Amino acid sequence: NLTARVVETMLKNYGIRHRLSSVGNPHANSRAELGVRTVKRMMRDTIGAFGQVDGVKLSRALLAVRNTPDRDTRMSPAQALLGRQLKDFLPVNKSQLMGDMWVRLADQRENALAKRIHKTKKSWEEKTRELAP
């Protein structure tokens, strides 16, 4: 077995079961193979006529992959990692670009500002009077 004792201990502590498979059996690690195939396809589609990678096309393709929901979990990698969609080139509702934490924070800020504005308005109204038309 070619794994270090430290790595085995860490995996055991975190409850991770390390499965070993042979290099010549791509079916054993199908998710990794699928990822490699996706990146190879992106690279093939973004290489220009003179063999140079088009950075704009590649970043758009990576962004599309990060925002594409998984068939099983119905969550994109960005949603799983950040709790929100990433802003890309397709129009989306702005609420989808904010994670739950940021929405709650914006609501709390709005409530705090409303209280402060209400207090300020009251103090202004105390020193004012109605003007005759």
Phi, psi and omega in degrees: 000130187260022179261145181285150180299323180297317180294317178300318179296315180297315179299319179295318180297324181270000178074027181264129178264117183271115178260130179260142176217162182282154182293326184280005182244087183292340180292335181290335181233060189293326180294319178293319179297321178296319177297317179297317180297320179297315180293321178297319178296317178298316180296319180297322181283342184254001178275130183280188184294330183258017177083011179263143180281130175277105185299324181293313179298319182294316180293325176294320179294317178297320179296320178296319179295319181292334181263355181279122180294145176286144182297322185275314184271343183060025176234141176279162176302324179294318179294322180292322184275314187253347182079015180202167174278153174272149179284124177231206189269356177264139181291132177224163176293137184298334180294335178286341181274352180252134176286168181302319181299318182290325177295315178298318179297318179296320177296316179297319178297317180299316179295317180296318179293324179297319178296316181295317180296321179297316177298314181297319180298318179299316181293326177291321182291334180295328186259011180244162176219161179288137178264143178288142181289000000 
